Amino acid sequence: MANHEPEQPQITEETVLSTEAGGLAADPLAAAADATVLGQSPVQVRPAATAMPVPGLPPRTAAPAVPSVTSPVAPATTPRTPSRPTAMPQPAAGASTLTADQITRFSTQFEAIVRNVSQVVVGKEQPVRQCVTALVAGGHILLEDYPGTGKTQLARGLARSIDTSFKRIQFTPDLLPSDVVGVTFYDQKTGEFSFRKGPIFASIVLADEINRASPKTQSALLEVMEEQKVTVDGATYDVPQPFVVIATQNPVEQLGTYKLPEAQMDRFLIKTTIGYPSHESSVDILRQINIGDRATHVSPVATGADVLAMRTLAQSVHIDDAIYEYIVRLVESTRHHESIAVGSSMRGALALTLCARVWAAADNRGYVIPDDVKALAVPVLAHRVLLTSEALFTALTAEQVVAQILEEVPAPAQSAAL
């Protein structure tokens, strides 16, 4: 009787063709060399399974070597492009042009302004950081809160922390547009018409109680807040840079006030509230009752040129495509939410992107992560949406709706957003 012993597997022509059809190198060293060319770490190749004959079954051919990665490897005959890693501790090289020293300098300057303003408004670091973010991003701020919460003090403290021009406009029902932007008058001495600039020609303008002025006067700010220019009698004048409007208003007082139109609300980069101080902060304020005006006790810690330099650095902060997609999904969700009648415009997406860059650099990072977008979505988007009558009837607020959208829209994984 013949003794049947298992034969050793032979590499046949079929096995070679099967290996080449999969586009994989049969030699483990060749596979590692291919991975090195791609700029990846050498892949670990599992050895081909040995085809052992089984009685009663047709013989199996040897399986080609498979690298321990999920993405297929392109055939050797086609050009290979390196794939993007799914997880990395920082952005790819060249993604951000900021150096470590530039990011550190930005973060240090940002924190210096925040600490300086926090001496005026005690225990309110979050709204202070939001206002400084808007200042660096080049946007305007709307402070809406109850009387006596420190809205004007915060605006004046922020203005006094920057060594630049500052003007305050007290908005009243009899205020005219010419009182804001300026007026052209006839000079009898020279016999010519001259333009006298209004208080809007300052780097930081405090529009105190802005909702007390008539809609005609409020509309005088539309052009300058959007285009950084003022047109009077056909002539256009540029405002100084940096230029920021800090407006305040009370949400509860209706007598002698005019609601801001939606077009002007959309001009504000951030709308935030201060709220009442905590118990400990209230006690500290009472201990310093002799200090009447806290804003007069702070000195500038930055100049207008410093703010412009920080703005330029923020433009180089890296944002991955996954973050862009996330921002657009959030804005689009405001347009389809059942509680929102009018969603955010594209200006809201642009504002959220600008603020996220500044927020990331202030956190000593040269790249944006999803948490930066989450931290700023409510103050940037809430005032840009209009709720339905049903939502208003149930006492739902725009801030609550935007917070709900943040929970519903999935955020990209942080490793994939770097």
NORGIGI-V961182 format. One record per backbone hydrogen bond with DSSP energy under -0.5 kcal/mol. NH is the residue of the N-H (numbers start at 1). CO is the residue of the C=O. If there is no record, write none. Layout:
nh=[NH NH]
co=[CO CO]
This chain:
nh=[4 5 12 16 17 18 19 20 21 22 23 24 31 32 33 34 35 36 37 38 39 40 45 46 52 53 57 63 68 69 78 95 97 103 104 105 106 107 108 109 110 111 112 113 114 115 116 117 118 119 119 120 121 122 124 128 129 130 131 132 133 134 135 136 137 138 139 140 141 142 143 143 144 144 145 145 149 154 155 156 157 158 159 160 161 162 163 164 167 169 170 171 171 175 179 180 180 181 182 183 185 185 187 187 188 191 192 194 196 196 197 198 199 200 201 202 204 205 206 207 207 208 208 210 210 212 213 218 219 220 221 222 223 224 225 226 227 228 229 230 232 232 235 237 239 244 246 246 247 247 248 249 254 257 258 265 266 267 268 268 269 270 271 272 282 283 284 285 286 287 288 289 291 292 294 296 297 298 301 302 304 307 308 309 310 311 312 313 314 315 316 317 318 320 323 324 325 326 327 328 329 330 331 332 333 334 335 335 336 336 337 340 341 342 348 349 350 351 352 353 354 355 356 357 358 359 360 361 362 363 363 364 365 368 372 373 374 375 376 376 377 378 380 381 382 384 385 386 388 392 393 394 395 396 401 402 403 404 405 406 407 408 409 410 416 417 418]
co=[2 3 10 12 13 14 15 16 17 18 20 19 27 28 29 30 31 32 33 34 36 35 43 66 50 51 54 49 44 67 75 92 316 99 100 101 102 103 104 105 106 107 108 109 110 111 112 113 114 115 116 117 117 120 121 124 125 126 127 128 129 130 131 132 133 134 134 267 245 270 141 247 142 272 143 249 146 150 151 152 153 154 155 156 157 159 302 162 204 206 168 169 208 172 176 176 177 177 178 196 183 194 185 192 186 187 187 185 183 194 195 181 179 180 198 200 165 244 167 205 246 169 206 207 248 209 210 214 215 217 218 219 219 220 221 222 223 224 223 237 230 235 232 230 228 203 205 244 141 245 207 143 252 254 211 261 262 264 264 265 140 140 379 142 278 279 280 281 282 283 284 286 288 290 292 293 294 295 161 161 163 303 304 305 306 307 308 309 310 311 313 314 366 417 320 320 321 322 323 324 325 326 327 328 329 330 331 332 332 333 333 337 386 386 345 345 346 347 348 349 350 351 352 353 354 355 356 357 358 359 360 361 360 318 369 369 370 371 372 373 373 374 376 377 378 381 382 342 339 388 389 390 392 391 397 398 399 400 401 402 403 404 405 408 413 413 415]
